[in-house]
């Protein structure tokens, strides 16, 4: 019988016996005292034995509370100015994998964090004691929440049980951004391609493991290619048919397939050389692709979509007149799970006319049946873009932000910065000039426009019209 059972039995027996014994009996106090001593002894022994099951231990939680972060801003003269702040880092979550005995953060600490001196907190199971070994230490030392620890290299963590007889080891890795948030880390210029200098309306498209440049020389659309892991070596692609000058404005890619609209017929190719006809006289304008769908305009201006690589087309429902569908350059993207168009019409670009149209596919529930309908945001929905933004309309999406390049009109800075970035975080409705995103500092100011695209590895590709310059950058997540 366990001591706890004995304890309960004695208490119960003492209670019943006390009721039956004459209260005047001289032995009652002695009997009661004896029962209490036996009960307490049994209970204390039981508590001593229960502590033995708590010899196992583990790390349950790790939090970096604070650390110094270096920041950079622009001073009154436009020069970079650096300063340091003590930042709250407690919201960066660390994962503890009890199977692999590893501790790590998937959301990296901010760029500029001094990870050689960070203050954190560790919580161990069953009152375990934590020791750490880091930096140049030859042995483990007791972890204290008030100490600054060097996390520039993986830290060896040991969690001992309360008796110090056994421990569990972990490898703790702290990840930090290698470049500033909201910036592009432009590599050196990859190439200056002479054959690209004469092209206009340049469009960049990824086709499988290759990057394509398509542009018009005034009479035909020319195609050039390079490997995704290259960018320095470009060669012209000669196909089995002539691509007219406007084809560069009527192309799209889905995975390993390239689509082009030529004389109102849709063609497909896997190498931009051998073209096969898909459908004839079904669409008049190829807008673009998103996911596995192609979007186009019919000859009457209606919007159609194909989910089988252009073989069949279905007309879409609109909530406004189809005349507001984009006829010029158009960017196809998604916002909160729904497809969006941001495109231009053919109207004259002035300060009073803003020929940009935003359409978004939204669900419509009618009598319990859900259908989709394209909603038009109106001609005056876009705010914050300068008038000349529509002359260089070229939009990319990174994370949840849209970015477009605008020709810099500031006489003081336009030579050093021929183009500037504008950013929208609400799907293209409101825009603001970015103070942290910059194009390459050595970009030739003679460039008339730039084409840009983001590949599947998250790299930003840029080709400058008139100068033929090719650049590639790694982008960090925009907040």
C-alpha positions, 0 to 999 in steps of 0.5 A, spaced: 500 500 500 502 507 498 504 511 503 498 516 501 493 510 501 496 509 509 495 516 510 488 517 508 486 510 511 489 513 518 485 519 517 479 516 516 480 511 522 481 516 527 475 520 525 471 514 526 474 512 532 474 519 535 466 519 535 465 512 538 470 513 544 468 517 550 470 524 550 472 523 558 476 517 556 483 519 558 486 516 553 483 520 547 488 525 547 494 520 546 490 516 541 489 522 537 496 525 537 498 518 535 494 518 529 496 525 527 504 523 527 503 516 523 499 520 518 504 526 517 510 521 517 506 517 511 504 523 507 512 526 508 515 520 506 510 520 500 512 527 498 519 525 498 518 519 493 514 524 488 520 528 487 524 522 484 519 523 477 521 530 476 529 528 474 527 529 466 528 536 464 528 540 457 528 547 455 521 549 454 521 557 452 527 561 449 526 569 448 531 574 446 528 580 450 532 586 447 538 588 443 542 594 440 540 595 432 544 599 428 539 604 423 541 608 417 537 614 415 538 620 410 540 627 413 538 634 411 543 633 405 541 627 403 547 623 405 546 616 409 546 617 417 547 612 422 545 611 429 543 605 434 537 604 438 536 599 444 530 595 440 525 590 443 526 583 440 521 579 444 516 578 438 521 574 434 519 567 435 524 561 437 522 554 435 524 548 440 525 542 436 525 536 441 526 531 436 533 534 433 535 538 439 535 545 436 533 552 437 532 557 431 528 563 429 524 563 422 523 570 422 530 573 422 532 579 427 532 585 423 538 587 419 543 591 423 542 587 430 548 586 434 548 579 435 554 579 439 550 582 445 543 580 446 539 579 453 534 573 453 530 568 457 530 561 458 525 557 461 526 549 463 522 544 465 521 541 472 526 547 475 532 545 470 538 549 470 541 552 464 548 552 462 551 555 456 557 555 452 558 560 446 564 565 443 571 563 446 568 560 452 572 553 454 566 550 458 559 551 460 557 557 464 550 558 468 545 562 464 543 568 467 537 572 464 541 579 466 547 577 461 549 579 454 551 573 450 554 572 444 550 569 438 554 570 432 555 562 432 551 557 434 550 556 442 551 550 446 545 549 451 545 544 456 539 543 461 540 540 467 535 536 472 534 539 479 539 534 482 545 535 476 545 528 475 543 528 467 542 534 462 539 535 455 543 538 450 541 543 444 544 547 439 541 554 439 542 558 432 540 566 432 538 568 424 539 575 422 537 579 416 543 580 412 541 586 408 536 592 410 529 591 410 525 594 404 532 594 400 535 591 394 542 589 394 544 590 387 550 586 385 555 589 380 552 590 373 551 583 369 552 586 362 551 591 357 548 588 351 548 592 345 543 588 341 538 590 347 539 598 346 535 599 340 529 595 343 523 598 345 517 596 350 521 591 353 518 585 357 522 580 362 519 573 362 521 567 366 521 561 362 523 555 366 530 555 367 531 561 363 530 569 363 527 572 356 527 579 354 522 581 348 522 588 345 520 591 339 525 594 334 520 597 330 518 592 325 518 585 329 519 583 336 526 580 338 527 575 343 534 574 347 535 569 353 540 567 358 540 562 364 537 564 371 544 563 374 547 567 369 545 574 366 552 575 363 551 571 357 545 573 352 543 570 345 538 572 340 533 566 339 530 565 332 524 561 331 520 558 326 515 564 325 516 572 325 513 575 331 510 582 329 512 588 333 506 588 338 507 581 340 512 583 346 506 587 349 501 580 348 506 575 351 505 571 357 508 565 361 506 559 365 511 555 368 515 552 362 510 555 356 511 561 353 504 564 350 504 569 344 498 572 340 500 573 333 495 576 328 489 574 333 492 567 333 494 564 340 501 560 339 505 556 345 512 554 345 517 551 350 523 554 348 521 561 344 523 557 337 518 552 335 511 555 336 505 551 335 498 554 334 493 553 340 487 557 338 485 562 332 481 568 332 478 567 339 482 573 343 484 580 340 489 582 346 493 577 351 493 581 358 497 576 362 497 570 366 497 568 373 498 561 376 495 557 371 490 562 368 491 566 362 487 572 361 485 576 355 480 581 351 475 579 346 475 583 339 468 586 342 472 588 348 470 583 353 474 579 358 475 572 358 479 567 362 482 560 360 485 555 364 487 550 359 493 554 356 488 557 351 484 552 348 478 554 351 476 561 353 470 563 358 467 570 358 467 573 365 462 578 369 463 585 370 460 590 374 462 596 370 463 598 362 468 593 359 471 600 355 474 601 362 478 594 361 486 596 360 488 596 353 495 598 354 501 595 359 497 591 364 500 588 370 496 581 373 497 579 380 493 577 386 491 581 392 488 577 398 487 571 394 483 574 388 486 576 381 487 583 380 489 587 373 493 594 374 493 597 367 493 603 362 488 605 356 490 608 350 488 615 352 493 621 352 497 622 358 496 629 362 495 631 369 488 631 368 487 624 365 489 618 369 489 612 364 490 607 369 485 602 371 484 597 377 480 591 376 479 585 382 475 579 381 471 578 387 466 573 390 458 574 389 453 570 393 446 570 389 441 565 392 446 561 396 450 560 389 457 563 389 460 566 383 465 571 381 465 578 378 470 583 376 469 589 380 472 596 377 475 601 382 474 607 378 479 612 374 480 616 380 481 610 385 489 611 384 492 616 389 500 618 390 503 617 383 506 623 379 503 624 372 509 621 369 508 614 372 504 612 367 509 613 361 514 608 365 508 603 367 512 597 370 510 594 376 512 588 380 510 585 386 514 583 392 511 580 398 505 584 399 507 590 396 507 593 389 513 597 386 513 601 380 519 605 377 518 612 375 522 617 372 526 622 376 524 629 375 528 632 381 533 636 377 538 636 383 538 628 384 535 626 377 543 625 374 545 621 380 538 617 380 534 617 373 529 613 376 525 612 383 521 607 386 514 608 388 511 603 393 503 601 394 501 596 400 494 596 399 493 593 392 495 599 387 490 604 390 495 608 394 502 610 392 508 613 396 515 614 394 520 610 397 526 612 401 529 606 402 528 602 395 533 605 390 535 602 383 543 601 382 547 607 383 551 606 377 545 606 372 546 610 366 542 616 366 541 616 359 536 610 360 529 611 357 525 606 361 526 600 365 523 593 365 523 588 371 521 582 373 522 577 380 524 570 378 522 564 382 528 565 387 526 572 389 531 575 385 529 582 381 531 582 374 532 589 371 533 591 364 534 598 361 532 601 355 536 605 350 543 603 354 542 595 354 544 594 361 542 588 365 542 588 373 540 583 378 538 584 385 536 580 392 530 583 395 528 582 402 521 582 405 517 588 405 513 590 411 
